[in-house]
C-alpha cells in the first residue's frame, strides 16, 4: 500500500515537483490516512498481488509517490528527449505502426504464397521465419537436418531458394524483417543478390535483420561460433550497411527470446539494452562515428500478459536508451538517441488448452505494446502452441491489430497513460532495476565475460523457477491451464501440417542447383571468405560474392567453423 510522503518531512509538492503547482496539504494526508484505515479492514483475495515479474503492487498510488519527480526530466514531450512519451511528435496520428505477421513454413513456394496472402489482406511489412536447419547453418541435405526441413519455418539453403521466396514481391516496395542470427550474414547476402536481380538499388531496401548473437548465448542457444568472432561478424555488417544500405537495420537487439526463456520485465529490458550497448562499443572501437550507425540500430521486445508492467517497460526503455546514447556514448544526432523497436506478443503466454483464449491474451498484449509506443507489431496466432499458424488463425491475429488501430480510438492520443501515478512509479522502478543490472554486468567485465560466467543464464533460470512455483501453488492463475480447466477437452480448430514431401523437394532442388553451378567460382569465393575471416577484412563483400556464386549456407558456415571454432556453453547450475 502506498503511504509515501508526509508534509512534516518537508514533502509538500508530490505532483510533478512544481509543474502543476498543486500542494499536498495536511487535509490530503488526513484523507489518505482515513482511506488506508478503511482499506486495511476490507476483504482481499488470497492470490499474490504482484506483477508477473514478482514485484509487489501498491493498492493505490497518489501524488505522494512522486517525491522529487520532475516532468521535463522524466517525461518531456513526444518526439523530444528523453522520449518517454514516444519517439514521434504525433505518434500514430502520423503513421500507424507497421503490422507484421511472422510467416515461414515448408518450401520457399509455400511461404511466398503466404506472404502474398498477408499483403493482400492488409499486412504492411513482411516477417520471415526460417526452419531450424537454416537457423543452425545447415543445408537441407545435411544429415543433421533430417526431419526438420521446413517444419518451423521456411527452408533456405542458397540464393536459389531466396529467389523463389521473394518471387513477384518488389523489394523496393516492402519492408522485410528476417529472424536469423548465426547465419544472418549469409541470408542477408542472398536478399541483396535477389534485389540486384530485380534491379533494386541497395539504397532503397528497407527492413531488419535480427542478427543479435549475444542474446543467443543468453537465451535461445542457436549459436555456431564463439562470442567474440560472432560479434566481429555483426560489426562487419553494421559497418557495411552504414555505407551501402542506409534504410536497412543490420541488427535488431532482441529481448523477446530473453523473456520467452523466463526473465522478468526488468531483466529483459536490462539484458537487451546491455547487448545493444556492447555492439555500440565494438563499433566505436573500430573507429566508427556513432552517428553514422546508431540511427539504424533496432530493438525487439516481448509484450507479455502483465498489461501495465509491459507499458512501463517500454517507456523506461526509451528513457534509458536516450540518456546512455547521449551522455555515455556522446551521440550528437537526436536520431541516435531514439530507441526504435518492434514488438511481438508473448508466445510463452499462449496455452495449448482452450486455444481460443489465446486470441484474448494476444489482443491485450498487443494493446499494451501500442500504449507503450511500439513502431512495429506482430500478433501471435491462437494455434502457435500446437503448430505453425493456419491461414485462419493468422488472419484473426492480423485483424486483432487492425481492430486496435482503427476501432478502439487508442491511436488518437499520445501516451494516454502518461502522468498516471501508477504507471510513472512502475516506469521509475523498472528503470532503477535495469540500471542496477547494468552496474552488475559492468562489474563482471561486460556482456561477453558475463555470458561466459553464466550470469545471465542464472538470473533468468531463477526468475523462471520462481514463476513456475507460483503457478504450481496457484498463487498465479492461467485460465484453462491451472484453473478453469475443461476435462476431456477437444481441440476443434484447423491446424497447419507440413508434408514430408517438403524435405524431399528441397533436397532435390539443392542437388540440382549444386550440379549446375560454376564450381571454380564457388571454390574461389570460398577461398576469399577464408582469407577475410583470417585476416580481419570486412566479410560482408566476400559473403555477397559467395551468395552470387550460389554457395550454400552450410558451405559458408562449415568453413567459418574451421576458422573460428564451435562454441560450447559451460553448464550453469
C-alpha positions in Angstrom: 0.0 0.0 0.0 1.4 3.4 -0.9 2.0 5.7 2.1 4.9 7.7 0.8 5.2 11.4 1.6 4.5 13.5 4.7 4.3 17.3 5.0 6.1 17.0 8.3 9.1 15.7 6.4 9.1 18.7 4.1 7.3 16.9 1.2 4.6 19.4 0.2 4.6 19.0 -3.6 4.4 15.4 -4.9 2.8 16.0 -8.3 5.5 16.8 -10.9 7.5 18.8 -8.4 6.2 22.2 -9.2 4.9 21.8 -12.8 1.2 21.8 -11.7 1.6 23.9 -8.6 -0.6 21.6 -6.6 0.2 21.4 -2.9 -0.3 18.3 -0.9 -1.9 19.7 2.2 -2.5 18.3 5.7 -6.1 17.6 4.5 -4.7 15.3 1.8 -2.7 13.3 4.3 -5.5 13.1 6.7 -7.8 11.9 4.0 -5.2 9.3 2.8 -4.8 8.0 6.4 -8.6 7.6 6.7 -8.7 5.7 3.5 -5.8 3.5 4.5 -7.6 2.6 7.7 -10.7 1.6 5.8 -8.8 -0.3 3.2 -7.0 -2.3 5.9 -10.3 -3.6 7.1 -11.6 -4.6 3.6 -11.6 -8.1 2.2 -8.8 -9.1 -0.1 -8.3 -12.1 -2.4 -5.8 -14.9 -1.4 -3.6 -14.8 -4.5 -0.5 -12.7 -4.8 -0.9 -9.1 -5.8 2.3 -8.9 -7.6 3.4 -8.3 -11.2 4.3 -11.1 -13.5 7.9 -10.3 -12.5 7.2 -10.8 -8.8 7.1 -7.3 -7.6 4.5 -6.2 -5.0 1.9 -3.8 -6.5 0.7 -0.9 -4.3 -3.1 -1.0 -3.9 -3.2 2.7 -4.7 -0.8 5.4 -6.0 -1.1 9.1 -5.3 0.9 12.3 -5.9 2.7 11.4 -2.7 4.6 8.7 -4.6 6.3 11.2 -6.8 8.6 12.9 -4.4 11.3 14.9 -6.3 9.7 14.0 -9.6 10.3 16.4 -12.4 8.1 16.4 -15.5 10.7 17.5 -18.0 13.3 15.1 -16.7 11.1 12.1 -16.5 8.6 12.7 -19.3 9.0 15.7 -21.6 7.1 15.6 -24.8 6.6 13.1 -27.6 9.4 13.3 -30.2 11.7 15.1 -27.7 14.4 13.9 -25.3 14.1 11.7 -23.2 11.4 10.2 -25.5 9.5 8.5 -22.6 6.2 9.5 -24.2 7.2 8.3 -27.7 9.7 8.9 -30.5 7.5 10.9 -32.8 5.8 14.2 -32.1 2.4 13.0 -33.4 2.9 9.2 -33.0 0.1 7.1 -34.5 -1.7 10.2 -35.8 1.1 10.5 -38.3 1.6 6.8 -39.1 0.1 3.7 -37.6 2.7 1.1 -36.5 3.9 -1.4 -39.1 1.8 -4.6 -39.0 3.9 -7.7 -39.4 2.8 -11.4 -39.2 5.6 -13.9 -38.8 5.4 -16.1 -41.9 7.6 -19.1 -42.9 6.9 -22.7 -43.4 7.7 -25.5 -45.8 9.2 -24.7 -49.2 10.0 -21.2 -50.4 7.0 -21.5 -52.7 4.7 -22.2 -49.7 6.0 -19.1 -47.8 5.9 -16.9 -50.9 2.2 -17.7 -51.2 1.6 -16.8 -47.5 3.5 -13.5 -48.0 1.2 -12.6 -50.9 -1.9 -13.6 -48.9 -0.9 -11.4 -46.0 0.0 -8.4 -48.1 -3.4 -8.7 -49.9 -5.1 -8.7 -46.5 -3.6 -5.5 -45.2 -0.3 -6.5 -43.7 2.2 -3.7 -44.2 5.5 -5.5 -43.7 6.9 -9.0 -44.2 8.4 -11.0 -41.3 10.3 -14.2 -42.3 10.7 -17.3 -40.1 13.3 -19.8 -41.1 13.4 -23.5 -40.3 15.7 -25.0 -37.7 18.4 -26.2 -40.2 18.7 -22.8 -41.7 18.9 -21.2 -38.2 21.7 -23.5 -37.3 23.6 -23.0 -40.6 22.7 -26.4 -42.1 21.6 -27.1 -45.6 18.5 -29.2 -46.4 20.7 -32.1 -47.5 22.8 -32.2 -44.2 22.3 -35.3 -42.2 21.5 -33.2 -39.1 18.6 -31.6 -41.0 16.7 -34.8 -41.5 13.1 -34.4 -40.2 13.3 -30.7 -39.6 13.3 -29.2 -43.1 10.5 -26.7 -43.5 8.9 -27.6 -40.2 9.2 -24.5 -38.0 9.9 -22.0 -40.8 10.9 -21.8 -44.4 13.9 -23.8 -45.7 16.6 -21.6 -47.3 19.9 -23.2 -48.3 21.1 -20.9 -51.1 20.3 -18.0 -53.3 18.1 -20.3 -55.4 15.7 -20.6 -52.5 15.7 -16.9 -51.8 14.9 -16.1 -55.4 11.7 -18.2 -55.1 10.9 -16.9 -51.6 10.6 -13.3 -52.9 9.4 -14.0 -56.4 6.9 -11.4 -57.5 7.5 -9.3 -54.4 9.2 -6.0 -55.3 11.8 -5.4 -52.7 11.8 -1.6 -53.1 8.1 -1.5 -52.1 8.1 -3.7 -48.9 9.9 -3.7 -45.6 11.2 -7.1 -44.8 12.2 -8.5 -41.4 14.2 -11.7 -41.2 14.6 -13.7 -38.0 18.0 -15.1 -38.4 21.1 -14.9 -36.2 24.2 -17.1 -36.6 23.9 -17.3 -40.5 22.4 -13.8 -40.8 25.3 -12.5 -42.9 24.6 -15.3 -45.5 20.8 -14.8 -45.5 21.2 -11.1 -45.9 23.6 -11.6 -48.8 21.1 -13.7 -50.5 18.5 -11.0 -50.1 20.9 -8.4 -51.5 21.5 -10.7 -54.5 17.8 -11.0 -55.1 17.5 -7.2 -55.1 20.3 -7.0 -57.6 18.4 -9.4 -59.9 15.3 -7.3 -59.5 17.3 -4.2 -60.4 16.6 -2.6 -56.9 19.5 -0.4 -55.6 20.7 -1.4 -52.1 20.0 2.1 -51.0 16.2 1.5 -51.5 16.0 -1.7 -49.4 14.0 -1.3 -46.1 14.0 -3.9 -43.4 15.6 -5.5 -40.4 17.8 -8.5 -39.6 17.5 -9.9 -36.2 21.3 -10.7 -36.2 21.6 -10.5 -32.4 24.0 -13.2 -31.5 24.6 -12.1 -27.9 21.0 -13.0 -26.9 21.5 -16.4 -28.4 24.2 -17.2 -25.8 21.9 -15.8 -23.1 18.6 -17.4 -24.1 17.8 -19.0 -27.4 21.0 -21.1 -27.9 21.1 -21.0 -31.7 24.8 -20.1 -32.0 27.6 -21.6 -34.0 30.9 -19.7 -33.3 32.3 -18.3 -30.0 31.0 -14.9 -28.9 34.0 -12.7 -30.0 34.2 -13.7 -33.7 30.4 -13.7 -33.8 30.3 -10.1 -32.6 33.0 -9.3 -35.1 30.8 -10.5 -38.0 27.9 -8.3 -36.8 30.3 -5.3 -36.5 31.3 -6.0 -40.1 27.7 -5.9 -41.2 26.9 -2.7 -39.3 29.9 -1.0 -40.8 29.0 -2.2 -44.4 25.3 -1.3 -44.0 26.1 2.2 -42.8 27.6 2.9 -46.2 25.6 0.7 -48.6 22.1 0.2 -47.2 21.1 3.4 -45.3 17.5 2.4 -44.8 18.3 -1.1 -43.5 18.6 -2.1 -39.8 21.5 -4.5 -39.7 20.7 -5.8 -36.2 17.5 -6.0 -34.1 18.7 -6.2 -30.5 16.3 -8.7 -29.1 14.8 -9.1 -25.7 12.0 -11.3 -27.0 13.7 -14.6 -26.5 15.2 -13.5 -23.2 11.6 -13.0 -21.9 10.5 -16.3 -23.5 13.2 -18.1 -21.6 11.6 -16.9 -18.3 13.2 -13.5 -17.5 11.4 -10.7 -15.6 10.4 -7.5 -17.4 13.4 -5.6 -15.9 15.8 -8.4 -16.9 14.5 -8.4 -20.4 15.0 -4.6 -20.6 18.4 -4.6 -19.0 19.9 -7.6 -20.8 18.6 -6.4 -24.1 20.0 -2.9 -23.8 23.3 -4.2 -22.4 23.7 -6.3 -25.6 23.0 -3.3 -27.7 25.5 -1.2 -25.9 28.1 -3.9 -26.4 27.5 -3.7 -30.2 27.9 0.1 -30.0 31.2 -0.2 -28.1 32.5 -2.7 -30.7 31.7 -0.3 -33.5 33.3 2.6 -31.6 36.5 0.5 -31.0 36.6 0.0 -34.8 36.7 3.8 -35.2 33.2 4.3 -36.5 31.4 7.6 -35.8 28.4 6.7 -33.6 26.0 8.9 -35.5 26.9 7.0 -38.7 25.4 3.8 -37.5 23.3 4.3 -34.3 20.2 5.6 -36.1 19.9 2.2 -37.8 20.1 0.1 -34.6 16.7 -1.5 -34.0 15.3 -3.4 -31.0 12.8 -6.1 -30.4 10.8 -6.6 -27.3 8.3 -9.1 -25.9 4.8 -7.9 -24.8 3.8 -10.2 -22.0 0.4 -10.5 -20.3 1.0 -8.2 -17.3 -0.6 -5.2 -19.0 0.7 -2.2 -17.0 4.2 -3.7 -16.4 4.8 -4.0 -20.1 3.7 -0.5 -20.8 6.0 0.8 -18.1 8.9 -1.4 -19.5 8.6 0.2 -23.0 8.6 3.7 -21.6 11.6 3.1 -19.3 13.5 1.5 -22.3 13.3 4.7 -24.3 14.4 6.9 -21.4 17.4 4.7 -20.5 18.5 4.4 -24.1 18.3 8.1 -24.9 20.2 9.0 -21.8 23.0 6.5 -22.4 23.4 7.2 -26.1 23.6 10.9 -25.4 25.6 11.1 -22.2 27.8 8.0 -22.2 28.5 7.4 -25.9 28.4 11.1 -27.0 25.9 10.8 -29.8 25.2 14.2 -31.2 22.3 13.5 -33.5 18.8 13.1 -31.9 18.2 10.2 -34.3 20.9 8.3 -32.4 19.1 8.8 -29.1 15.9 7.3 -30.3 15.0 3.7 -29.3 13.1 2.2 -32.3 11.6 -1.2 -31.6 9.4 -4.0 -32.9 7.2 -5.9 -30.5 5.8 -9.4 -30.6 3.1 -10.7 -28.2 4.3 -13.4 -25.8 4.5 -16.8 -27.2 5.1 -18.3 -23.8 1.8 -16.9 -22.5 -0.2 -19.0 -25.0 -1.8 -22.2 -23.9 -2.4 -25.4 -25.8 -5.5 -25.8 -23.6 -8.6 -23.8 -24.8 -6.5 -22.2 -27.6 -9.3 -19.7 -28.5 -8.4 -18.0 -25.2 -5.1 -17.0 -26.8 -7.0 -14.5 -29.1 -7.9 -12.5 -25.9 -4.4 -12.8 -24.5 -2.8 -11.6 -27.8 -5.2 -8.7 -28.0 -4.3 -7.4 -24.6 -0.6 -7.8 -25.2 -0.9 -6.0 -28.5 -2.8 -3.2 -26.8 0.0 -2.9 -24.2 2.6 -2.6 -27.0 0.6 0.1 -28.7 0.1 2.1 -25.5 3.8 1.6 -24.9 4.6 3.2 -28.2 5.9 0.4 -30.5 6.8 1.1 -34.1 6.1 -2.3 -35.4 4.0 -5.2 -34.1 3.5 -8.9 -34.6 0.5 -10.6 -33.0 0.7 -14.3 -32.3 -1.9 -16.7 -33.6 -4.1 -18.8 -31.3 -2.7 -22.1 -32.6 1.0 -21.5 -32.2 1.4 -23.8 -29.2 0.1 -26.6 -31.4 1.5 -25.9 -34.9 2.7 -23.2 -37.2 -0.2 -20.7 -37.8 -3.0 -21.8 -40.1 -4.3 -19.2 -42.6 -7.5 -18.7 -40.5 -5.5 -18.2 -37.2 -3.0 -15.8 -38.8 -5.9 -13.7 -40.3 -7.5 -13.4 -36.9 -4.2 -12.3 -35.4 -3.8 -9.6 -38.2 -7.4 -8.5 -37.7 -6.6 -8.0 -34.0 -4.1 -5.4 -34.8 -6.4 -3.7 -37.3 -9.3 -3.5 -34.8 -6.9 -1.9 -32.2 -5.7 0.6 -34.8 -9.0 1.5 -36.5 -11.8 0.8 -34.0 -10.7 1.4 -30.4 -9.6 5.0 -30.6 -6.3 4.4 -28.8 -4.3 5.9 -31.6 -5.9 9.3 -31.1 -4.0 10.4 -28.0 -0.2 10.1 -27.5 0.9 8.2 -24.3 -2.6 8.4 -22.8 -1.4 6.7 -19.6 1.5 9.2 -19.1 1.2 11.0 -15.8 -0.7 8.2 -14.2 0.7 7.9 -10.7 0.8 4.1 -11.0 2.4 4.0 -14.5 5.0 6.6 -13.6 6.0 4.8 -10.4 6.2 1.5 -12.2 8.3 3.0 -15.0 10.7 4.5 -12.5 11.0 1.2 -10.6 11.8 -0.8 -13.8 14.3 1.8 -14.9 16.1 1.7 -11.5 16.2 -2.1 -11.6 17.7 -2.1 -15.1 20.3 0.4 -14.0 21.3 -1.9 -11.1 21.8 -4.7 -13.6 24.0 -2.5 -15.8 26.2 -1.9 -12.8 26.4 -5.7 -12.1 27.2 -6.5 -15.7 30.0 -3.9 -15.7 31.4 -5.3 -12.5 31.7 -8.7 -14.3 33.8 -7.1 -17.1 31.0 -6.6 -19.6 28.5 -8.6 -21.6 30.8 -11.3 -23.1 32.5 -12.1 -19.8 29.1 -12.2 -18.1 27.9 -14.7 -20.7 31.0 -16.8 -20.2 30.4 -16.7 -16.4 26.8 -17.8 -16.8 25.5 -14.7 -15.1 22.5 -14.0 -17.5 21.6 -17.7 -17.6 21.4 -18.0 -13.8 19.4 -14.8 -13.4 16.8 -16.0 -16.0 16.7 -19.5 -14.5 16.0 -18.2 -11.0 13.2 -15.9 -12.3 11.6 -18.8 -14.3 11.8 -21.1 -11.3 10.0 -18.5 -9.1 7.2 -18.1 -11.5 6.7 -21.8 -12.1 6.4 -22.3 -8.3 3.7 -19.6 -8.2 1.8 -21.5 -10.9 2.2 -24.8 -9.2 0.9 -23.4 -5.9 -1.9 -21.4 -7.8 -0.6 -18.1 -6.4 -0.8 -17.2 -10.1 -3.5 -18.4 -12.4 -3.6 -19.2 -16.1 -7.1 -19.7 -17.3 -7.6 -23.2 -18.7 -4.2 -24.4 -17.6 -4.1 -24.4 -13.8 -7.6 -23.1 -13.1 -11.0 -23.2 -15.0 -9.8 -26.4 -16.7 -12.0 -28.3 -19.1 -11.7 -32.0 -18.7 -11.6 -34.2 -21.9 -11.2 -31.0 -24.0 -11.2 -31.5 -27.7 -9.2 -29.1 -29.9 -11.5 -28.0 -32.7 -9.5 -25.6 -34.8 -7.7 -26.2 -38.2 -4.0 -26.9 -37.8 -1.3 -26.5 -40.4 0.7 -29.6 -41.2 4.0 -29.9 -43.1 4.3 -32.7 -45.6 7.3 -35.0 -45.7 7.4 -34.1 -49.4 8.9 -30.7 -48.4 12.2 -32.2 -47.4 12.4 -34.3 -50.4 11.7 -31.4 -52.7 14.2 -29.1 -51.0 17.0 -31.8 -51.2 16.3 -32.4 -54.8 16.4 -28.7 -55.7 19.6 -28.3 -53.8 21.2 -31.3 -55.6 20.2 -29.9 -59.0 21.5 -26.4 -58.1 24.9 -27.7 -57.0 25.2 -29.7 -60.2 24.5 -26.7 -62.4 26.7 -24.0 -60.7 30.2 -22.9 -61.6 32.4 -24.9 -59.2 35.5 -22.9 -59.9 33.7 -19.8 -58.9 32.4 -21.5 -55.8 35.9 -22.5 -54.8 37.3 -19.1 -55.4 34.7 -17.2 -53.4 35.1 -19.7 -50.5 38.8 -19.2 -50.5 38.3 -15.4 -50.4 35.9 -15.9 -47.5 38.5 -17.9 -45.6 41.1 -15.2 -46.2 38.8 -12.4 -44.9 37.9 -14.4 -41.8 41.5 -15.0 -41.0 43.0 -11.5 -41.7 40.2 -9.4 -40.2 38.9 -7.9 -43.5 35.3 -6.9 -43.5 33.5 -10.1 -44.5 30.3 -8.6 -46.0 31.6 -8.1 -49.6 33.1 -11.6 -49.9 29.9 -13.3 -48.4 27.9 -11.4 -51.0 30.2 -12.8 -53.7 29.7 -16.2 -52.3 25.9 -15.7 -52.5 26.1 -14.6 -56.1 28.0 -17.8 -56.9 25.3 -19.9 -55.2 27.4 -21.0 -52.3 25.2 -22.5 -49.7 24.6 -21.5 -46.1 26.1 -24.8 -44.9 29.2 -24.5 -47.0 30.0 -21.0 -45.7 29.2 -21.9 -42.0 31.4 -25.1 -42.1 34.3 -23.0 -43.4 33.9 -20.4 -40.8 33.7 -23.1 -38.1 37.2 -24.2 -39.2 38.5 -20.6 -38.8 36.6 -19.5 -35.6 35.8 -22.8 -33.9 32.5 -24.0 -32.4 31.1 -22.6 -29.2 30.3 -25.0 -26.4 28.4 -23.5 -23.4 29.5 -24.3 -19.9 26.6 -25.7 -17.9 25.0 -23.5 -15.3 23.6 -25.0 -12.1 
